[in-house]
Amino acid sequence: MTSPDPAIRDIMRNAQWLAHRYDPGHDAVHMRLVPRARHGDIPFLTDEHLGETDAPLVLRLADATAHAPPRAPIHFLFHSAYCCSTLLAAAMDIPGVSMGLKEPVLLNDLIGWRHRGAKGPEVARVLDASLHLLARPFGPGEAVVLKPSNLINPLIPAIMGLRPDARALLLHAPLEPYLASIARKGMWGRLWVRDLFQKLLREGMIEPLGIAPSDYLGLTDIQVAAVGWLAQQRQFQTLCDQLGARVATLDSEALVARPTETLAALARLFGLALDDAAVTAIANGPVFARDAKNGATFTPGQRAEAAQRGLEVHADEVAKVAHWATVLADNAGITLHLPRSLIHG
């Protein structure tokens, strides 16, 4: 439907109207009303988790951006998947300070549109407008911390170029825990890494690893997972070189082991006004005590125990593939330990 009352300006001033989808055929944006509390109840801003709607509010992109308020400071949690990025984004929902957005589909639509042949200048125009709509502040003085899907990682250079004041955390899991995580997810995890492989291949991110195309079909599922990890690791390494102090890196093991230190360092990176008491309250609060994907309560040490069980069950396969991936990394000049660590020691 087109814009009903309330007026477009009133809608756009309310960040609870989420810029949800982009329709390139009509250069239009689909808006959905998502109260702030609802963000905390769901892991991702997808139709699957938002639920059905009779009809979204459809606005011309130009009208939506023309009536949007001045954008808030925006920073990014880029990631290579299965590395506690959803947890960290949830921790950024801090009224009066910041709001975390978890994988809005709007940006995924731009990747799909690009793969269907959209030209670079048009994608850049819509990307700029999309970032403006997603950076509408939820409250006075609040920043927006945006965690996209890792499928949009090829757009990171464009995003950071369009927002020169933005800073970003590059979050990843260490190689062996990542492979074990994929293995213990069974068929769906293995299908997911193959889908990721195809998308990275389309973006030209597989070729530098030195694997002959004729060998692709001979890779096991866990080898495919390792190739995807290496391709993203290579990109993060390059981004560290290109963006310098605008980015920091973090692995999921450090995040889980040292949440208070991580949050304090992330607040400094993003320029968020969080004192020691606020950081401690978040690290000891409900966000870190539950599974960010399904809301189930975690007991102390449960995350580490689950990861260790995954490594033990799939130890032989993971160890062999990790060794193979290490050789590939050495040959391609890819570091297994990224520079510019958010926390040290």
C-alpha positions as CSV (number, residue, x, y, z in Angstrom):
1,M,0.0,0.0,0.0
2,T,1.1,3.6,-0.4
3,S,1.6,6.1,2.4
4,P,-1.4,6.4,4.6
5,D,-1.8,8.7,7.7
6,P,0.2,9.3,9.8
7,A,2.3,11.4,7.4
8,I,5.5,10.1,5.9
9,R,7.5,12.6,8.0
10,D,6.1,11.2,11.3
11,I,6.7,7.6,10.2
12,M,10.3,8.3,9.2
13,R,11.0,10.1,12.5
14,N,10.1,6.9,14.3
15,A,13.0,4.4,14.0
16,Q,10.6,1.7,15.1
17,W,9.4,1.8,11.5
18,L,12.1,-0.5,10.2
19,A,13.4,-0.1,6.6
20,H,12.9,-3.7,5.8
21,R,13.1,-4.5,2.1
22,Y,14.1,-2.8,-1.2
23,D,12.1,-3.2,-4.4
24,P,14.3,-2.2,-7.3
25,G,11.5,-2.5,-9.8
26,H,9.8,0.5,-8.2
27,D,12.8,2.1,-6.4
28,A,10.7,1.6,-3.2
29,V,11.4,0.7,0.4
30,H,9.1,-1.6,2.5
31,M,8.7,-0.4,6.1
32,R,7.6,-2.6,9.0
33,L,6.7,-1.4,12.5
34,V,9.0,-3.2,14.9
35,P,8.9,-1.9,18.5
36,R,12.2,-1.7,20.2
37,A,11.3,-4.4,22.7
38,R,10.6,-6.8,19.7
39,H,14.2,-6.4,18.6
40,G,15.3,-8.0,21.9
41,D,13.0,-11.0,21.4
42,I,14.2,-12.1,18.0
43,P,17.7,-13.0,16.7
44,F,17.4,-11.5,13.2
45,L,15.2,-8.9,11.5
46,T,13.9,-11.4,8.9
47,D,10.4,-12.3,7.9
48,E,10.8,-15.6,9.5
49,H,11.3,-14.0,12.9
50,L,9.2,-10.8,12.5
51,G,6.2,-12.9,11.5
52,E,3.7,-12.3,8.8
53,T,2.2,-8.9,7.9
54,D,-0.9,-8.1,5.9
55,A,1.0,-5.6,3.9
56,P,4.1,-3.5,4.5
57,L,4.1,0.2,4.2
58,V,5.6,1.0,0.8
59,L,7.4,4.3,0.2
60,R,9.3,5.6,-2.7
61,L,13.0,5.6,-1.6
62,A,13.4,9.2,-2.4
63,D,10.4,10.1,-0.2
64,A,11.6,8.0,2.7
65,T,15.1,9.5,2.7
66,A,13.8,13.1,2.1
67,H,11.7,12.9,5.3
68,A,14.1,10.9,7.4
69,P,15.6,12.8,10.4
70,P,19.4,13.5,10.6
71,R,21.1,10.2,10.9
72,A,22.6,9.0,14.1
73,P,26.3,8.0,14.3
74,I,26.5,4.5,12.8
75,H,29.1,1.8,13.5
76,F,29.3,-1.8,12.3
77,L,29.7,-5.4,13.5
78,F,31.0,-7.2,10.5
79,H,31.5,-10.9,10.9
80,S,32.2,-14.2,9.2
81,A,29.3,-16.1,10.9
82,Y,29.0,-18.4,13.9
83,C,31.1,-16.2,16.0
84,C,28.7,-14.7,18.6
85,S,28.0,-11.6,16.5
86,T,24.3,-11.8,17.3
87,L,25.1,-11.8,21.0
88,L,27.3,-8.8,20.7
89,A,24.7,-6.9,18.6
90,A,22.0,-7.7,21.3
91,A,24.4,-6.2,23.9
92,M,24.4,-2.9,22.0
93,D,20.7,-2.3,22.8
94,I,21.5,0.3,25.5
95,P,18.7,2.9,25.9
96,G,20.2,6.4,25.8
97,V,23.5,5.1,24.3
98,S,23.0,2.9,21.3
99,M,20.7,0.5,19.5
100,G,21.9,-2.8,17.8
101,L,20.2,-3.9,14.5
102,K,20.6,-7.6,13.7
103,E,20.8,-8.5,10.1
104,P,18.3,-6.2,8.4
105,V,17.2,-7.8,5.1
106,L,17.3,-4.5,3.3
107,L,21.1,-4.9,2.8
108,N,20.7,-8.5,1.7
109,D,18.4,-7.3,-1.0
110,L,21.1,-5.1,-2.4
111,I,23.5,-8.0,-2.8
112,G,20.8,-10.0,-4.6
113,W,20.1,-7.0,-6.9
114,R,23.8,-6.6,-7.6
115,H,24.1,-10.3,-8.5
116,R,21.1,-9.8,-10.9
117,G,23.1,-7.2,-12.8
118,A,22.5,-3.8,-11.0
119,K,25.2,-1.3,-11.9
120,G,27.7,0.0,-9.4
121,P,26.5,3.6,-9.3
122,E,22.9,2.6,-8.7
123,V,23.9,0.1,-6.0
124,A,25.9,2.8,-4.3
125,R,23.0,5.3,-4.4
126,V,20.6,2.8,-2.8
127,L,23.2,1.6,-0.4
128,D,23.8,5.2,0.8
129,A,20.0,5.7,1.2
130,S,19.6,2.4,3.0
131,L,22.3,3.3,5.5
132,H,20.6,6.6,6.1
133,L,17.3,4.9,6.8
134,L,18.9,2.3,9.1
135,A,20.7,5.0,11.0
136,R,17.6,6.8,12.2
137,P,18.1,7.2,16.0
138,F,15.9,5.3,18.4
139,G,16.4,7.9,21.1
140,P,18.1,11.3,21.5
141,G,21.9,11.0,21.4
142,E,21.9,7.3,20.6
143,A,24.2,5.7,18.0
144,V,23.2,2.8,15.8
145,V,25.3,-0.3,15.8
146,L,24.5,-2.4,12.7
147,K,25.3,-6.0,12.4
148,P,24.6,-7.1,8.7
149,S,24.5,-10.6,7.5
150,N,28.0,-11.8,6.5
151,L,26.5,-12.2,2.9
152,I,27.0,-8.4,2.5
153,N,30.7,-8.5,3.4
154,P,31.7,-7.8,-0.2
155,L,30.1,-4.4,0.3
156,I,32.2,-3.5,3.3
157,P,34.6,-1.2,1.4
158,A,31.7,0.7,-0.1
159,I,29.9,1.0,3.2
160,M,33.0,2.3,5.0
161,G,33.7,4.6,2.1
162,L,30.2,6.1,2.3
163,R,30.4,6.5,6.1
164,P,33.9,7.9,6.7
165,D,33.1,8.6,10.4
166,A,32.0,5.0,11.0
167,R,34.1,2.4,12.8
168,A,33.8,-1.3,12.6
169,L,34.6,-4.5,14.5
170,L,35.6,-7.5,12.4
171,L,34.4,-10.5,14.4
172,H,35.3,-14.1,13.6
173,A,35.7,-17.5,15.1
174,P,39.0,-19.3,15.2
175,L,39.4,-21.8,12.5
176,E,39.0,-25.1,14.4
177,P,36.0,-24.0,16.5
178,Y,34.4,-22.7,13.4
179,L,34.8,-26.0,11.6
180,A,33.5,-27.9,14.6
181,S,30.5,-25.6,14.8
182,I,29.6,-26.3,11.2
183,A,30.1,-30.0,11.6
184,R,27.8,-30.3,14.7
185,K,25.0,-28.4,13.0
186,G,24.6,-31.3,10.7
187,M,23.0,-31.1,7.2
188,W,21.8,-27.5,7.5
189,G,25.2,-26.2,8.5
190,R,26.8,-28.1,5.6
191,L,24.3,-26.7,3.2
192,W,24.8,-23.2,4.5
193,V,28.6,-23.3,3.9
194,R,28.0,-24.5,0.4
195,D,25.6,-21.7,-0.3
196,L,28.1,-19.2,1.1
197,F,30.8,-20.8,-1.1
198,Q,28.8,-20.1,-4.2
199,K,28.2,-16.5,-3.2
200,L,31.9,-15.9,-2.4
201,L,32.8,-17.5,-5.7
202,R,30.5,-15.1,-7.5
203,E,32.3,-12.2,-5.7
204,G,35.7,-13.4,-6.8
205,M,36.8,-14.2,-3.2
206,I,37.7,-17.9,-3.8
207,E,40.1,-17.6,-6.7
208,P,43.0,-16.0,-4.7
209,L,43.1,-19.1,-2.5
210,G,44.7,-21.1,-5.3
211,I,42.2,-24.0,-5.6
212,A,41.6,-25.1,-9.1
213,P,37.9,-24.9,-10.2
214,S,38.1,-28.5,-11.3
215,D,38.7,-29.5,-7.6
216,Y,35.6,-27.7,-6.2
217,L,33.3,-30.7,-6.4
218,G,35.8,-32.9,-4.7
219,L,35.9,-30.8,-1.6
220,T,34.2,-32.2,1.5
221,D,31.6,-30.1,3.3
222,I,34.1,-29.2,6.0
223,Q,36.7,-28.3,3.4
224,V,34.1,-26.0,1.8
225,A,33.6,-24.5,5.3
226,A,37.3,-23.9,5.6
227,V,37.5,-22.3,2.2
228,G,34.8,-19.9,3.2
229,W,36.5,-19.1,6.4
230,L,39.8,-18.4,4.6
231,A,38.2,-16.2,2.0
232,Q,36.6,-14.0,4.7
233,Q,39.7,-14.0,6.8
234,R,41.7,-12.8,3.8
235,Q,39.2,-10.0,3.3
236,F,39.3,-8.9,7.0
237,Q,43.1,-8.9,6.8
238,T,43.0,-6.6,3.8
239,L,40.5,-4.3,5.5
240,C,42.8,-4.0,8.5
241,D,45.5,-2.8,6.1
242,Q,43.2,-0.4,4.2
243,L,41.2,1.1,7.1
244,G,43.8,1.1,9.9
245,A,42.4,2.6,13.2
246,R,38.9,2.6,11.9
247,V,38.6,-1.2,12.5
248,A,39.5,-3.6,15.2
249,T,39.3,-7.4,15.2
250,L,38.0,-9.9,17.7
251,D,37.6,-13.7,17.9
252,S,34.6,-15.3,19.5
253,E,36.7,-17.2,22.1
254,A,38.0,-13.9,23.5
255,L,34.5,-12.4,23.5
256,V,33.1,-15.3,25.5
257,A,36.0,-15.4,27.9
258,R,36.3,-11.7,28.5
259,P,33.0,-10.0,27.9
260,T,33.6,-7.0,30.3
261,E,36.9,-6.1,28.7
262,T,35.4,-6.6,25.2
263,L,32.5,-4.3,25.9
264,A,34.7,-1.6,27.4
265,A,37.0,-1.7,24.4
266,L,34.1,-1.7,21.9
267,A,32.6,1.3,23.6
268,R,35.9,3.1,23.1
269,L,36.1,2.1,19.5
270,F,32.6,3.3,18.8
271,G,32.8,6.3,21.0
272,L,29.9,5.2,23.2
273,A,29.4,6.8,26.6
274,L,29.6,3.7,28.8
275,D,31.2,3.8,32.2
276,D,32.6,0.9,34.1
277,A,29.4,0.2,36.0
278,A,27.3,0.1,32.8
279,V,29.8,-2.2,31.1
280,T,29.8,-4.6,34.1
281,A,26.0,-4.6,34.3
282,I,25.7,-5.6,30.6
283,A,28.4,-8.3,30.8
284,N,26.7,-9.8,33.9
285,G,23.2,-9.2,32.6
286,P,20.6,-11.3,30.8
287,V,22.1,-10.8,27.3
288,F,25.2,-12.9,28.1
289,A,23.2,-15.4,30.1
290,R,21.1,-16.7,27.2
291,D,21.5,-18.1,23.7
292,A,21.2,-15.2,21.3
293,K,19.6,-17.4,18.6
294,N,16.9,-19.1,20.6
295,G,16.7,-17.3,24.0
296,A,17.6,-20.5,26.0
297,T,19.4,-19.9,29.3
298,F,23.1,-20.6,29.5
299,T,24.7,-22.0,32.6
300,P,28.3,-20.9,33.4
301,G,30.7,-22.6,31.1
302,Q,28.0,-24.1,28.9
303,R,29.1,-22.4,25.7
304,A,32.7,-23.6,26.2
305,E,31.5,-27.1,27.0
306,A,29.3,-27.3,23.8
307,A,32.2,-26.1,21.7
308,Q,34.5,-28.6,23.2
309,R,32.1,-31.4,22.6
310,G,31.8,-30.4,19.0
311,L,35.6,-30.5,18.7
312,E,35.7,-34.0,20.3
313,V,33.0,-35.5,18.2
314,H,34.4,-34.3,14.9
315,A,38.1,-34.2,16.0
316,D,39.6,-36.3,13.3
317,E,37.8,-34.5,10.4
318,V,38.3,-31.0,11.9
319,A,42.0,-31.6,12.6
320,K,42.7,-32.9,9.1
321,V,40.8,-30.0,7.4
322,A,42.4,-27.4,9.7
323,H,45.9,-28.7,8.7
324,W,44.9,-28.5,5.0
325,A,43.5,-25.0,5.4
326,T,46.7,-23.9,7.2
327,V,48.7,-24.9,4.2
328,L,46.4,-23.0,1.9
329,A,46.6,-20.0,4.2
330,D,50.4,-20.1,4.2
331,N,50.5,-20.4,0.4
332,A,48.0,-17.5,0.0
333,G,49.6,-15.2,2.6
334,I,46.6,-15.4,4.9
335,T,47.1,-15.0,8.6
336,L,45.2,-17.2,11.0
337,H,45.4,-14.4,13.7
338,L,44.2,-11.1,12.5
339,P,46.0,-7.8,13.4
340,R,44.4,-4.8,15.2
341,S,43.0,-6.9,18.0
342,L,40.3,-5.1,20.0
343,I,41.7,-6.5,23.3
344,H,45.1,-7.7,24.1
345,G,46.9,-10.2,26.4
